[in-house]
Amino acid sequence: MILYRFCQKQWVATAWSGVGAVNNSLARWNMPGTPMVYLASSVSLAMLEILVHVQDESILEWYQLMSIEIPDARIVKLDPNDLPANWNSEVPGRATKEIGSGWFSGKSSVALMVPSAIVPMEYNALLNNQHPDFAACLKTVKMLDFAFDPRLTAL
């Protein structure tokens, strides 16, 4: 499966380290200290995940689109029926952080597909950069040309 992520250009060298999630108390799927890497199953969902947080559209030019390919056999999909009520609230709760961090520490797969809080019928992906098979996946990373359409910020 090909997964997508936007990263600020200044952080591309560390895009797969999970460092951005380590100290982010507003991360939905990891406890502080867990170096989770967040991606989306499509470019359009990756865009929405950025746009929902942007207040100054001028920063959109700072982003680089990247893709990575993860073998389907190395991906687990979270059943939405197993999620607690209000899992997609604007401020993430402890329950989803525990689900993601528990998966991360268990190293059962390279990727965990989780519903998007913005579009729950679509999926984001969490990557475990400490899984033994993760390094091989890094060989598939591609930098993709992309520019946000200015009409999106006029909404």
C-alpha positions in Angstrom: 0.0 0.0 0.0 1.3 3.4 -0.8 0.9 6.0 2.0 1.3 9.7 1.9 2.6 12.4 4.2 3.3 16.1 4.1 6.3 17.3 6.0 7.7 20.8 6.4 10.7 21.0 4.1 13.0 21.9 6.9 12.2 18.6 8.6 12.4 16.2 5.6 15.6 14.7 6.9 13.9 13.5 10.1 10.4 12.9 8.5 10.5 9.2 9.4 11.9 9.5 12.9 8.6 10.3 14.6 10.2 13.2 16.4 7.3 15.5 15.6 4.9 13.3 17.6 7.2 12.7 20.6 6.4 15.9 22.4 3.0 16.7 20.8 0.4 16.4 23.5 -2.4 16.9 20.9 -1.4 13.8 18.9 -4.4 11.5 18.7 -2.7 8.1 18.5 0.4 8.3 20.7 1.4 9.1 24.2 4.1 11.7 24.7 7.5 10.1 24.2 6.3 7.7 21.4 8.0 8.5 18.1 4.9 7.7 15.9 4.9 8.6 12.2 1.5 9.8 10.9 0.4 9.3 7.2 -2.7 9.1 5.1 -4.0 6.6 2.6 -4.5 9.2 -0.1 -3.0 12.5 -1.1 -6.4 14.3 -0.6 -6.7 13.0 3.0 -3.1 14.0 3.7 -4.0 17.5 2.5 -7.1 17.7 4.7 -5.1 16.6 7.7 -2.8 19.6 7.1 -5.5 22.1 6.2 -7.6 21.4 9.3 -4.7 22.8 11.4 -3.5 25.6 9.2 -4.4 29.2 10.2 -1.9 30.9 7.9 -2.1 29.6 4.3 1.3 31.2 3.5 3.0 28.3 5.3 1.5 25.7 2.8 4.4 26.4 0.5 6.7 25.0 3.2 5.4 21.5 2.8 6.9 18.6 0.9 4.7 15.6 -0.2 6.3 12.2 0.3 5.1 8.6 -0.3 6.2 5.3 1.2 5.2 1.8 0.2 4.4 -0.7 3.0 3.7 -4.3 2.0 0.1 -5.2 2.8 1.3 -8.1 4.9 2.9 -5.6 7.2 -0.3 -3.6 7.8 -3.0 -4.1 10.4 -6.3 -2.3 10.2 -8.0 -1.1 13.4 -11.7 -2.0 13.6 -13.7 1.2 14.1 -16.1 -0.8 16.3 -13.3 -1.2 18.8 -12.9 2.5 19.3 -14.3 4.3 22.4 -17.1 6.8 22.1 -15.9 10.3 21.1 -12.6 8.9 19.8 -12.7 11.6 17.1 -13.3 14.6 19.4 -11.4 17.7 18.6 -9.1 17.3 21.6 -7.8 13.7 21.5 -8.5 11.6 24.6 -6.3 9.2 26.5 -8.0 6.1 25.1 -6.8 6.6 21.5 -3.3 7.5 22.7 -3.2 4.2 24.6 -4.4 2.2 21.6 -1.7 3.7 19.4 1.1 3.6 21.9 0.2 0.0 22.8 0.3 -1.1 19.2 3.6 0.8 18.8 5.3 -0.9 21.8 4.0 -4.3 20.7 5.7 -4.0 17.2 3.1 -6.3 15.7 3.1 -4.6 12.3 4.9 -1.8 10.4 1.7 0.1 9.9 -1.7 0.5 11.7 -4.6 1.8 9.7 -6.8 4.1 11.8 -10.0 6.0 10.9 -9.5 9.7 10.2 -11.1 11.9 12.8 -11.9 14.3 9.9 -13.3 11.8 7.5 -14.0 8.6 9.6 -14.8 6.4 6.6 -11.2 7.0 5.3 -8.0 5.9 6.9 -4.8 7.4 8.1 -1.8 5.2 8.9 0.5 5.1 11.9 4.1 3.8 11.2 6.2 2.1 13.7 9.7 3.1 12.8 11.1 0.7 15.5 9.6 -2.4 13.8 12.3 -4.7 12.3 10.8 -4.4 8.8 10.6 -0.6 8.8 14.1 0.1 7.4 13.3 -1.9 4.2 10.2 0.3 3.6 12.4 3.4 3.7 13.9 2.4 0.4 10.6 3.0 -1.2 10.3 6.7 -0.1 9.6 9.2 -2.9 9.5 13.0 -2.9 6.5 14.1 -4.9 5.9 17.4 -6.7 2.9 19.1 -5.2 1.4 22.5 -4.7 -1.7 23.3 -2.7 -4.4 24.8 -4.8 -5.0 28.4 -3.5 -8.7 27.9 -3.8 -8.6 25.5 -0.8 -7.5 28.3 1.6 -10.4 30.5 0.4 -12.9 28.2 2.1 
